[in-house]
Every structure is written in structure tokens, then in C-alpha cells.
Amino acid sequence: MNEVSKEPIHAYHNEGFLGSKDARALRILSEYLEPNSRFQYHHVGDTIVLMGSARILPRDEAQARLKRAEAGDGDLGRARIDLEMSRYYEASRTLASRLTEWSKTLDESERRFVICTGGGPGIMEAGNRGASEAGGMNVGLTISIPREEFRNEYVTRELGFHFHYFFMRKFWFTYLAKAVVVFPGGYGTLDELFEILTLLQTGKIRKHLPVVLFGTGYWNEVIDFEALAKYGCIDREDIDLVFRTDSVDEAQDFIVRELTEHAIGEPGATL
């Protein structure tokens, strides 16, 4: 409802109305228009999206946690797994740095293939961190969820976005993406991965969009693509929608090759 006021108020200044269910369409639209305006202003034409768990630690932090656990402070088994998983943080950081360095060599008026993450900790932080260390602008698409902190300090300030609607956040992941790298993650990562695969499978994404699954041991255990094909729930060629690797070098070579062949000549956001 409109706020009760002694003086007339413009509808676009009426916070009571803007926060009401009647204005939901305006709030959704604002999560399209405001990011679009900023991307255009900063000449961000397309992105490389890095996805993965918010819970994966940097190696030094994981090593410190293991040391404390070995001294009796903490869960030793959990600390050992955290250290093992920290290799994915370091891989995300290195890959983002290398891809940023490569993108900066391109002679384009727009910023091409900017690293984009969900803006949070873990794998997301690693991606933004690597891009920042390579001197590149990078994007963080955070989401309002009930956690104390869901952002990291490495996101370029001008390109840090905060969403209420998950579907608008996922739109911006997909709309600007020219390549996607998916590191080990949980429900959120699986949701993002399967939405992209569904859009590719059904032809809703018409652009060439290479998808890398990084961490073959993890993904082979978590998702049985062969079983999906065996039981006729996907076509066998759908398995080939993803490229699997454990190597930063392989991931970098694959992405650069795919972008050079399919995307350099087609700047800008496309579906």
C-alpha cells in the first residue's frame, strides 16, 4: 500500500509501495536494468563464469586449520578434507589470473571475457582474486541469503551486484557468459550447472557455450552422467555438453581455443 503522507509523493519515491507485492514486477525489472546500465558503462561485453562452493578454503587457511586440528582443536577428518579440497581454490585463482592476462592482450574497444563469479567466498573468491591479481576488472553477482557474509573483497567495486531474486542472478550469469567453469560445489553449484545444461540441451542457449567441469574425481562421484544416459533420461551426446579436466593448463587451453574459434568475432551478450 501507499504510504500515508500529508504531502503528495511521487510513486518512484514511495518506499512503502516499492517494497510491496504490487511492485514486485518493478523490483524484478530493476535487477535487469540497473546491472545492464553498469555493464554498458564499463564496456563489459562478455564474461567467463567461474562457479563452485563457497565453503572451499585457500590452501594457507586450510593448512592452518589442519595444524590446529592435529593439536586437538577441531575435527581432524574434516580438516584433512578441507586441505584436499583447497586445491580447487588455488586452481580457480590460477585459472582466473591466466584467463584475465590473456583477455587483456585482445585488441578490443570493449573489455572481453571478464571473470565473473557469484561474488561470495570459496571458489568465487578465488576467481575474483586471481582476476584482480592479474590487474583485470571482474564481476561479482552476490545474492541476499541468511548468512553473515556473502561477498569477497576482490570483486571490482564498480562491478559488484547484489540480487534478491535468484533467477535474475542466474540470468546475468548466463546472458553474458561465453564460457563456464564449474568447480566442486553443493546445491547452489548443482542448480546453476544443471540450469545451464538444460538450456543448452533444449536449445534455449543458441550461442556456443563451452562448459568445463573441473575436478573429475569429484564430479564422477557426485553426478553419474552415464547412468542418466543408460536409463534413457538424456541422450548419450548430452554427456558431451561438458569438458572434464583436473588440469589448469588443459582448462585454459580448451577455453582459449573455444573462445578464439567461436567468440572473439562475436562481442557482446547473446543467448
C-alpha positions in Angstrom: 0.0 0.0 0.0 1.0 3.6 -0.5 2.5 5.4 2.5 0.2 7.8 4.2 1.6 11.3 3.8 0.4 14.8 4.3 2.1 15.9 1.1 1.8 14.2 -2.3 4.7 11.8 -3.1 5.9 10.6 -6.5 5.3 6.9 -6.9 9.0 6.2 -7.6 9.8 7.7 -4.2 7.2 5.8 -2.3 9.2 3.2 -0.5 6.2 1.5 1.0 4.8 0.9 -2.5 8.2 -0.1 -4.0 8.6 -2.8 -1.3 5.1 -4.2 -1.6 3.9 -7.2 -3.6 2.2 -4.9 -6.1 5.6 -3.6 -7.1 7.3 -6.9 -7.5 7.5 -6.6 -11.3 9.3 -3.3 -10.8 11.8 -4.8 -8.5 12.5 -7.7 -10.9 12.9 -5.3 -13.8 15.3 -3.2 -11.7 17.5 -6.2 -11.4 17.8 -6.3 -15.1 18.0 -2.6 -15.9 20.5 -1.5 -13.3 23.1 -4.2 -13.9 22.7 -3.7 -17.7 23.4 0.0 -17.3 26.5 -0.6 -15.3 27.8 -3.3 -17.7 27.4 -0.9 -20.6 29.0 2.0 -18.8 32.1 -0.1 -18.0 32.2 -1.7 -21.5 31.9 -5.2 -20.2 30.8 -7.2 -23.3 31.0 -10.8 -22.2 32.3 -12.9 -19.4 33.9 -16.2 -18.3 31.9 -17.5 -15.4 33.5 -19.5 -12.6 31.2 -21.4 -10.3 31.8 -23.6 -7.2 31.4 -24.0 -3.5 31.5 -21.1 -1.1 33.0 -23.4 1.5 36.3 -24.3 -0.1 39.3 -22.7 1.7 42.5 -21.2 0.4 45.4 -23.5 0.9 47.1 -21.5 3.7 43.9 -21.3 5.7 43.3 -25.0 5.2 46.8 -25.8 6.3 46.4 -23.7 9.5 43.1 -25.4 10.3 44.7 -28.8 9.9 47.5 -27.8 12.2 45.0 -26.7 14.9 43.1 -29.9 14.5 46.2 -32.0 14.8 46.8 -30.2 18.1 43.4 -31.2 19.3 41.4 -28.1 18.3 38.8 -29.1 15.7 37.7 -32.0 13.6 40.8 -33.7 12.2 38.9 -35.6 9.5 37.1 -32.5 8.3 40.4 -30.5 8.3 42.1 -33.1 6.1 39.3 -33.0 3.6 39.4 -29.2 3.7 43.1 -29.2 2.8 42.5 -31.7 0.0 39.7 -29.5 -1.4 41.8 -26.4 -1.2 43.5 -27.4 -4.4 40.3 -26.3 -6.2 40.6 -22.8 -4.6 44.1 -22.5 -5.9 43.1 -23.8 -9.3 40.3 -21.3 -9.6 42.6 -18.5 -8.6 45.3 -19.5 -11.1 42.9 -20.1 -14.0 41.2 -16.8 -13.5 44.5 -15.0 -13.4 45.7 -16.6 -16.6 42.5 -16.0 -18.5 42.5 -12.4 -17.4 46.1 -11.9 -18.6 45.1 -13.5 -22.0 41.9 -11.3 -22.3 43.9 -8.2 -21.7 46.0 -8.9 -24.8 43.0 -8.7 -27.1 42.8 -5.6 -29.2 39.1 -4.7 -28.5 37.4 -1.5 -27.5 35.3 -3.4 -25.0 36.5 -5.5 -22.1 36.3 -9.0 -23.3 35.9 -12.3 -21.3 35.8 -10.6 -17.9 35.9 -13.1 -15.0 32.5 -13.3 -13.3 31.6 -15.2 -10.1 28.9 -15.3 -7.6 30.9 -12.8 -5.5 31.0 -14.9 -2.4 33.8 -16.8 -0.6 35.4 -20.1 -1.6 35.8 -20.8 -5.3 34.1 -17.5 -6.1 36.6 -15.5 -4.0 39.4 -17.4 -5.7 38.2 -16.4 -9.2 37.8 -12.8 -8.3 41.2 -12.8 -6.5 43.0 -14.3 -9.5 41.5 -11.8 -11.9 42.3 -8.9 -9.5 45.9 -10.1 -9.1 46.2 -10.1 -12.9 45.1 -6.4 -13.0 41.7 -7.1 -14.5 38.3 -5.9 -13.7 36.0 -8.7 -12.5 32.3 -9.2 -11.7 30.6 -10.4 -8.5 26.9 -11.3 -8.6 26.0 -11.8 -4.9 22.7 -12.9 -3.5 20.8 -11.9 -0.4 20.8 -15.1 1.8 20.7 -15.5 5.6 24.5 -15.7 6.1 26.7 -13.2 8.0 28.9 -12.5 4.9 28.4 -13.5 1.3 30.8 -11.3 -0.6 34.6 -11.1 -1.0 37.0 -8.2 -1.2 38.4 -9.0 -4.6 35.3 -8.0 -6.7 35.8 -4.8 -8.7 33.8 -2.3 -6.7 32.0 -0.9 -9.8 31.0 -4.4 -10.9 29.7 -5.8 -7.6 26.0 -6.5 -7.8 23.6 -7.7 -5.1 20.5 -9.6 -6.1 17.3 -10.5 -4.3 15.9 -12.9 -7.0 18.0 -16.0 -7.7 16.5 -16.2 -11.3 17.7 -12.7 -12.1 21.2 -13.5 -10.8 21.3 -16.7 -12.9 20.1 -14.7 -15.9 23.2 -12.5 -15.6 25.5 -15.5 -15.2 24.2 -17.0 -18.4 23.4 -13.9 -20.6 26.9 -12.5 -20.6 28.8 -15.8 -20.4 31.0 -17.1 -23.3 32.5 -19.9 -21.2 31.7 -21.5 -17.9 34.0 -23.4 -15.5 32.3 -25.4 -12.7 34.4 -26.4 -9.7 33.2 -28.8 -7.0 30.2 -27.4 -5.2 26.9 -28.1 -3.4 23.3 -27.4 -4.1 23.8 -23.9 -5.5 26.5 -25.0 -7.8 24.5 -28.0 -9.0 21.5 -25.8 -9.6 23.5 -23.4 -11.7 25.2 -26.2 -13.6 22.0 -28.1 -14.4 20.1 -25.0 -15.5 22.9 -24.2 -18.0 23.0 -27.8 -19.2 19.2 -27.8 -19.6 19.3 -24.5 -21.6 22.0 -25.9 -23.9 20.2 -29.3 -24.3 16.9 -27.7 -25.2 18.4 -25.1 -27.5 17.4 -22.1 -25.4 21.0 -21.1 -25.3 21.8 -20.8 -29.0 25.3 -19.4 -28.7 28.4 -21.6 -28.5 29.0 -22.0 -24.7 31.8 -24.3 -23.6 31.3 -25.8 -20.1 34.2 -27.1 -18.1 33.7 -29.5 -15.2 36.9 -29.1 -13.1 37.7 -32.0 -10.8 36.9 -35.3 -12.4 37.1 -37.4 -9.2 34.5 -35.2 -7.5 32.1 -34.9 -10.4 32.3 -38.6 -11.3 31.3 -39.4 -7.8 28.6 -36.8 -7.4 26.9 -37.0 -10.9 26.6 -40.2 -12.8 26.1 -38.9 -16.3 26.5 -42.4 -17.7 23.6 -43.7 -15.6 21.4 -40.8 -16.9 22.1 -42.0 -20.5 21.8 -45.7 -19.6 18.3 -45.2 -18.3 17.3 -43.1 -21.3 16.9 -39.9 -19.3 19.4 -38.0 -21.5 20.8 -38.7 -24.9 24.4 -40.0 -25.0 25.5 -36.9 -26.8 24.3 -34.8 -24.0 27.2 -36.1 -21.9 29.5 -34.2 -24.3 28.0 -30.9 -23.3 30.8 -30.7 -20.7 34.6 -30.9 -20.9 36.1 -32.6 -17.9 39.6 -32.0 -16.6 41.8 -31.8 -13.5 44.4 -29.6 -15.1 44.5 -25.8 -15.1 46.6 -26.0 -18.3 44.0 -28.1 -20.1 41.2 -25.9 -18.9 43.0 -22.8 -20.1 43.9 -24.2 -23.5 40.4 -25.5 -24.0 38.7 -22.2 -23.1 41.1 -20.1 -25.1 40.8 -22.4 -28.1 37.0 -22.3 -27.9 36.7 -18.6 -27.4 39.2 -17.9 -30.2 37.2 -20.0 -32.6 33.7 -19.1 -31.7 33.5 -15.9 -29.6 36.2 -13.4 -30.4 34.4 -12.2 -33.5 31.1 -12.0 -31.7 31.4 -9.5 -28.9 28.5 -8.7 -26.6 25.9 -10.6 -24.7 23.9 -13.2 -26.6 21.7 -16.2 -25.9 
